[in-house]
């Protein structure tokens, strides 16, 4: 069993020249995430990160990301004996940007991937195979062969995939740790689409279906090379109690398999991620430390050093450290309510636009200079640029009266927002910039991803072959 940490540093992206946010030598106002955000918005205007020609951009707080990675590592170190093998693998789907993965790798965080594209991103970021985990319900033979050749850990989703692995393991030796994902069927949370431990979930081997548990135990007994169990019960909208129940079910199954095998065959339990995020305020809750302590209380045997541990957190590491910043283009009145038309909408905040009840976002208003907007709060709609009526980031949201040229910031968007583009109306992907704030208030930006150009949009839409259909 090896889950060794590899925290060797690697060179990051080139950085732009720094510029002061409130003038050279300005004191740092406390260093809180909110203070850093306000300084970054002002600096984004001063440095041209956002303006009339670049009306929308994503901002990532590098200091906050590093702090979350350190807090996660410390949380589980506090509840496991020294020397316990622990791999924290970031769920790449949450923020699939190579510089983000490199930053997390530097902080000792590996990668959980669920597609060839995500694996390619992790490799481009320098994440080594031994710190990479492959999860997906639809792995092709080619994906499995690549993972086994590289030595990447693989969690099989079902018994048919196990049969496929049988042939691959026989054909060539592999250093890959191999396991099975189980569905503990403990129930769902408030967002059905993100609840993966329901009775009919598409993920994993269902433990409570008739005969399924016995078949799974026998599958392990027949395959001594199966050494891991994986359970992920869901994410946003899941109460901690259900997450813990799912982990407990995987642990109890590991104990049963090992008792039946007469040896410690299962040596590692992958507990997935899923820690929900508070989208209602700046407070980070629940914390990784609270979750780790609850696991220690409820499933002490899992954390007593007999098992290696893998986690796959995503949203809880990145969400609070991202801001989607957009310029207000027009302001109008409709039905007695203000409507601010901005450049941030469904193309970046797809979940919020289509399911606002499940994915509400906090909105903060800034003036054209990037300073917090002042004035009496009045209900306003924050609209996006797409050509359909539902393209709204917020409805009747109390904010200081907005004017053309002002800025709106959608908070907590570091995961599943500006890195997941929806090309409605062929709207371009926005640029993403990381930022850090020095003690004197100086803000330094570094571009993570360039904004998509219209030429790139045309190329993706078959622009190189305009006559492709004319001869058919």
C-alpha positions in Angstrom: 0.0 0.0 0.0 1.6 3.3 -1.1 0.0 6.7 -1.1 3.2 8.7 -0.7 3.1 12.4 -0.9 5.0 14.2 -3.7 5.2 17.9 -3.1 8.1 18.8 -5.3 7.6 22.3 -6.6 7.4 23.1 -10.3 7.6 26.4 -12.2 4.3 28.2 -12.5 3.0 30.4 -15.3 4.7 33.7 -16.2 3.4 36.6 -14.1 2.5 40.1 -15.2 4.1 43.1 -13.6 2.5 44.0 -10.3 0.6 47.2 -9.8 -0.8 48.8 -6.6 -4.5 48.5 -6.0 -4.8 51.7 -3.8 -1.6 53.4 -4.5 2.0 52.4 -3.7 2.6 51.6 -0.1 -1.1 51.2 0.8 -1.6 49.2 4.0 -3.0 45.7 3.7 -6.5 45.8 5.2 -6.5 42.7 7.3 -5.8 40.1 4.7 -9.2 38.5 4.8 -10.7 36.8 1.7 -13.2 39.7 1.3 -10.4 42.3 1.6 -8.3 40.5 -1.0 -11.3 40.3 -3.3 -12.1 44.0 -3.0 -8.4 44.8 -3.8 -8.4 42.4 -6.7 -11.5 43.9 -8.3 -10.1 47.4 -8.0 -6.8 46.2 -9.5 -8.6 44.4 -12.3 -9.9 47.7 -13.5 -6.6 49.6 -13.0 -4.6 47.0 -14.8 -7.1 46.4 -17.7 -8.0 42.8 -16.7 -11.6 44.0 -17.0 -12.9 46.9 -19.2 -15.0 47.8 -22.2 -13.0 45.4 -24.4 -12.9 42.6 -21.9 -16.3 42.8 -20.1 -16.1 39.5 -18.2 -13.4 37.5 -16.5 -12.8 34.9 -13.8 -10.6 35.7 -10.8 -9.0 33.1 -8.6 -7.6 33.9 -5.1 -4.3 31.9 -5.0 -3.8 32.6 -1.3 -7.2 31.1 -0.5 -6.6 28.0 -2.6 -3.3 27.3 -0.9 -5.0 27.8 2.5 -7.8 25.4 1.6 -5.3 22.7 0.5 -3.3 23.1 3.7 -6.5 22.9 5.8 -7.6 19.7 4.1 -4.3 18.0 4.7 -4.2 19.1 8.3 -7.8 18.0 8.9 -7.1 14.4 8.1 -3.6 14.4 9.6 -5.2 15.3 12.9 -7.5 12.2 12.9 -5.1 9.5 11.6 -1.9 8.1 13.2 1.4 9.3 11.9 2.5 7.4 8.8 -1.1 6.6 7.7 -1.0 6.7 3.9 -3.4 9.4 2.7 -3.9 10.8 -0.8 -6.0 13.8 -1.3 -6.9 13.8 -5.0 -8.6 17.0 -6.3 -11.7 16.3 -8.4 -10.5 17.8 -11.7 -14.1 18.2 -13.0 -14.5 21.0 -10.4 -11.9 23.3 -12.0 -10.3 21.7 -15.0 -7.5 24.3 -15.5 -3.9 23.1 -15.7 -2.4 25.9 -13.6 -4.9 25.2 -10.9 -3.9 21.5 -10.9 -0.2 22.5 -10.8 -0.8 24.8 -7.8 -2.6 22.0 -6.0 0.1 19.5 -6.9 2.6 21.9 -5.3 0.5 21.8 -2.2 0.5 18.0 -2.0 -2.8 17.4 -3.7 -3.2 14.8 -6.4 -5.9 14.4 -9.1 -9.1 12.4 -9.5 -10.0 12.2 -13.2 -13.0 10.8 -14.9 -12.2 11.1 -18.6 -9.2 11.0 -21.0 -9.4 14.8 -21.2 -9.1 15.2 -17.4 -6.3 12.7 -17.3 -4.5 14.7 -20.0 -4.9 17.9 -17.9 -3.5 16.2 -14.8 -0.5 14.9 -16.7 0.1 18.3 -18.3 0.1 19.8 -14.7 2.8 17.3 -13.7 0.6 15.2 -11.4 2.4 11.8 -11.3 0.4 8.6 -12.0 0.8 7.4 -8.4 -1.1 10.4 -7.2 -3.9 10.1 -9.8 -7.1 8.2 -9.5 -9.4 7.2 -12.4 -13.1 7.1 -11.8 -15.8 7.0 -14.5 -18.9 4.8 -15.1 -18.1 4.4 -18.8 -14.3 3.6 -19.1 -13.4 2.3 -22.6 -10.9 -0.5 -23.0 -8.4 2.0 -24.3 -8.8 4.2 -21.2 -8.3 1.2 -18.9 -5.2 0.0 -20.9 -3.7 3.5 -20.6 -4.3 3.8 -16.9 -2.9 0.3 -16.2 0.2 1.0 -18.3 0.8 4.2 -16.4 0.2 2.7 -13.0 -2.8 5.0 -12.2 -5.3 3.8 -9.5 -8.6 2.6 -11.1 -11.9 2.2 -9.4 -14.1 -0.1 -11.4 -17.7 1.0 -11.6 -19.4 -2.3 -12.0 -18.9 -6.1 -12.3 -18.8 -6.0 -16.1 -15.9 -3.6 -15.9 -14.2 -6.0 -13.5 -14.5 -8.7 -16.1 -12.8 -6.3 -18.6 -10.1 -5.7 -16.1 -9.6 -9.5 -15.7 -8.4 -9.8 -19.3 -6.2 -6.7 -19.1 -4.5 -7.8 -15.8 -3.8 -11.2 -17.3 -2.3 -9.7 -20.5 0.2 -7.4 -18.8 1.4 -6.7 -15.3 0.5 -3.4 -13.8 1.4 -1.3 -10.8 -2.1 0.2 -10.7 -4.0 -0.1 -7.4 -7.4 -1.5 -8.4 -10.7 -1.2 -6.6 -14.5 -1.2 -7.0 -16.9 1.7 -6.5 -19.9 0.8 -4.4 -23.3 2.5 -4.1 -24.2 2.3 -0.4 -27.8 3.3 -1.3 -28.1 5.5 1.8 -30.4 8.0 0.1 -30.2 11.4 -1.6 -29.8 15.0 -0.6 -31.7 18.2 -1.6 -30.2 18.2 -5.2 -31.2 14.9 -6.9 -28.8 15.3 -9.8 -25.8 15.3 -7.4 -27.1 12.5 -5.1 -25.1 9.4 -6.1 -26.2 7.0 -3.4 -29.9 6.6 -4.2 -31.5 3.3 -4.8 -31.3 3.7 -8.6 -28.1 5.7 -8.9 -26.1 5.0 -12.1 -22.8 4.9 -10.1 -21.2 1.8 -8.5 -22.3 -1.6 -7.4 -25.5 -1.3 -5.4 -24.9 -2.8 -2.0 -28.6 -3.3 -0.9 -29.9 -4.9 -4.1 -30.7 -8.6 -3.6 -27.6 -10.7 -3.9 -25.4 -7.8 -4.9 -23.3 -7.7 -1.7 -22.5 -11.5 -1.8 -21.5 -11.2 -5.5 -19.3 -8.3 -4.7 -17.6 -10.1 -1.8 -17.0 -13.1 -4.0 -15.6 -10.9 -6.7 -12.9 -9.7 -4.3 -12.2 -13.2 -3.1 -11.7 -14.3 -6.7 -9.3 -11.5 -7.4 -6.5 -11.0 -4.9 -5.4 -7.9 -6.9 -8.5 -6.0 -5.9 -7.3 -4.0 -2.9 -9.6 -0.9 -2.7 -13.2 0.1 -2.1 -14.6 3.4 -3.2 -17.8 5.2 -2.1 -19.0 8.7 -3.0 -22.5 9.4 -1.9 -23.0 12.9 -3.4 -22.0 16.5 -3.1 -23.8 19.8 -2.9 -27.1 19.4 -1.0 -25.9 16.3 0.9 -26.1 16.4 4.7 -22.9 15.3 6.4 -24.8 12.4 8.1 -25.5 10.8 4.7 -21.9 11.3 3.6 -20.7 9.5 6.7 -23.2 6.7 6.3 -21.8 6.1 2.8 -18.3 5.9 4.1 -19.3 3.7 7.0 -20.9 1.2 4.5 -17.7 1.0 2.5 -15.7 0.5 5.7 -18.0 -2.3 6.9 -17.7 -4.0 3.5 -13.9 -3.8 3.7 -14.0 -5.4 7.1 -16.3 -8.2 5.8 -14.1 -8.9 2.7 -10.9 -9.0 4.8 -12.6 -11.4 7.4 -13.7 -13.7 4.6 -10.3 -13.6 2.9 -8.5 -14.2 6.2 -6.1 -11.4 5.4 -6.0 -7.7 4.8 -6.9 -7.8 1.1 -8.6 -4.4 1.1 -6.0 -2.0 2.3 -7.4 1.3 1.1 -10.8 3.0 1.2 -11.5 5.9 -1.1 -14.2 8.0 0.6 -14.8 10.3 -2.4 -15.5 14.0 -1.8 -18.8 15.8 -1.6 -18.3 18.2 1.2 -21.0 20.8 0.5 -20.2 24.5 0.3 -22.0 27.4 2.0 -23.1 29.8 -0.8 -24.9 32.1 1.6 -21.9 34.0 3.1 -18.1 34.3 3.2 -18.0 31.7 6.0 -16.5 28.4 5.0 -18.7 25.7 6.5 -18.8 22.9 7.0 -15.0 22.6 7.1 -12.9 19.6 6.2 -11.8 19.4 9.8 -15.4 19.1 11.0 -16.0 16.3 8.5 -12.8 14.5 9.5 -13.7 14.7 13.2 -17.2 13.3 12.5 -15.7 10.4 10.5 -13.4 9.7 13.4 -16.3 9.7 15.8 -18.6 7.5 13.7 -16.1 5.3 11.8 -13.1 5.1 14.1 -11.8 1.8 12.6 -11.3 3.5 9.2 -8.9 6.1 10.7 -6.9 4.0 13.1 -4.1 3.4 10.7 -5.1 0.0 9.3 -6.4 1.5 6.1 -4.9 3.9 3.6 -7.2 6.7 2.7 -8.1 8.5 -0.5 -10.3 11.7 -0.7 -11.7 13.3 -3.8 -12.8 16.8 -2.8 -13.4 19.4 -5.5 -16.0 22.1 -4.9 -15.0 22.5 -1.2 -11.4 23.3 -2.2 -12.1 25.9 -4.9 -15.6 27.4 -4.8 -15.0 30.1 -2.2 -11.9 31.3 -4.0 -13.4 32.3 -7.3 -15.1 35.5 -8.5 -16.9 35.9 -11.9 -16.6 39.6 -12.6 -18.7 41.3 -15.3 -19.3 44.8 -16.6 -22.8 46.2 -16.7 -23.5 47.2 -20.2 -27.0 48.6 -19.9 -29.6 49.3 -17.2 -33.3 49.5 -17.8 -36.6 49.5 -16.0 -39.2 46.8 -16.6 -42.4 46.4 -14.6 -41.1 48.8 -12.1 -37.9 46.8 -11.4 -34.4 47.6 -12.5 -32.6 45.2 -14.9 -28.8 45.3 -15.2 -27.7 43.7 -18.4 -24.2 42.2 -17.9 -21.8 39.9 -19.8 -22.0 37.1 -17.2 -24.8 34.6 -17.7 -25.7 31.2 -18.8 -22.4 30.7 -20.7 -20.6 30.6 -17.3 -23.3 30.2 -14.6 -25.2 27.4 -16.4 -26.5 25.7 -13.2 -27.6 28.9 -11.6 -29.5 30.1 -14.7 -31.3 26.8 -15.2 -31.8 25.8 -11.5 -31.6 29.0 -9.5 -33.3 27.5 -6.5 -30.5 24.9 -6.1 -27.6 27.1 -7.2 -28.2 30.7 -6.0 -25.2 33.0 -6.2 -24.3 36.0 -4.0 -23.8 39.2 -6.1 -21.7 42.1 -5.0 -21.8 45.5 -6.8 -18.8 47.6 -7.6 -18.6 51.0 -9.3 -16.8 51.6 -12.6 -13.5 52.1 -10.8 -13.8 48.8 -9.0 -14.7 50.2 -5.6 -17.6 48.7 -3.5 -20.8 50.4 -4.8 -22.6 52.6 -2.3 -26.2 53.5 -2.1 -29.6 52.3 -0.8 -30.4 48.7 -1.8 -33.1 48.2 -4.3 -34.4 45.1 -6.0 -32.7 44.5 -9.4 -32.4 41.7 -11.8 -28.9 40.8 -12.9 -29.2 39.6 -16.5 -26.8 37.9 -18.8 -26.1 38.4 -22.5 -27.8 35.4 -23.9 -30.9 35.6 -26.0 -33.5 34.0 -23.8 -35.5 35.4 -21.0 -34.3 33.0 -18.3 -30.6 34.2 -18.6 -30.5 35.7 -15.1 -27.9 35.5 -12.4 -30.3 36.9 -9.8 -33.8 38.1 -9.6 -35.0 41.1 -7.6 -31.7 41.1 -5.7 -31.3 44.1 -3.3 -28.2 46.0 -4.5 -27.1 49.6 -4.7 -28.6 51.1 -7.9 -26.4 50.0 -10.8 -25.4 52.1 -13.8 -23.7 51.3 -17.1 -20.0 50.7 -16.6 -20.4 49.4 -13.0 -19.3 45.8 -12.2 -21.1 42.9 -10.7 -19.2 40.1 -9.0 -20.7 36.6 -8.7 -19.1 35.1 -5.6 -18.1 31.5 -4.8 -17.6 30.6 -8.4 -14.2 29.0 -8.3 -15.6 25.6 -9.0 -18.1 24.5 -11.7 -18.5 28.1 -13.1 -16.1 29.9 -15.3 -14.1 26.8 -16.1 -17.3 25.0 -17.5 -18.3 26.8 -20.6 -21.7 26.6 -22.2 -21.5 28.0 -25.7 -25.0 29.4 -26.0 -25.2 32.1 -28.7 -21.6 31.2 -29.5 -20.5 33.4 -26.5 -16.8 33.2 -25.9 -15.1 31.5 -22.9 -13.9 34.3 -20.5 -10.3 34.7 -19.5 -9.4 33.4 -16.0 -6.7 35.1 -13.9 -5.2 34.1 -10.6 -4.3 36.9 -8.2 -2.3 37.4 -5.0 -2.2 40.4 -2.7 1.0 41.6 -1.0 1.1 43.1 2.5 1.2 46.6 1.0 -2.0 46.0 -1.0 -0.3 45.4 -4.3 -2.2 43.0 -6.4 -0.4 40.7 -8.8 -2.3 38.9 -11.6 -1.3 35.9 -13.7 -3.4 34.7 -16.6 -4.5 31.1 -16.2 -6.5 30.9 -19.5 -6.9 33.4 -22.3 -10.3 34.5 -23.4 -11.6 32.6 -26.4 -11.4 34.6 -29.7 -14.0 34.8 -32.4 -11.6 33.0 -34.7 -11.5 30.1 -32.3 -15.2 30.0 -32.1 -15.4 29.8 -35.9 -12.8 27.1 -36.0 -14.7 24.9 -33.4 -17.8 25.4 -35.5 -16.3 23.8 -38.7 -15.0 27.1 -40.1 -12.2 25.3 -41.9 -14.7 23.1 -43.9 -17.6 25.4 -44.9 -18.4 23.3 -48.0 -18.5 20.0 -46.1 -22.2 19.4 -46.7 -22.7 20.8 -50.1 -21.6 17.7 -52.0 -23.7 15.2 -50.1 
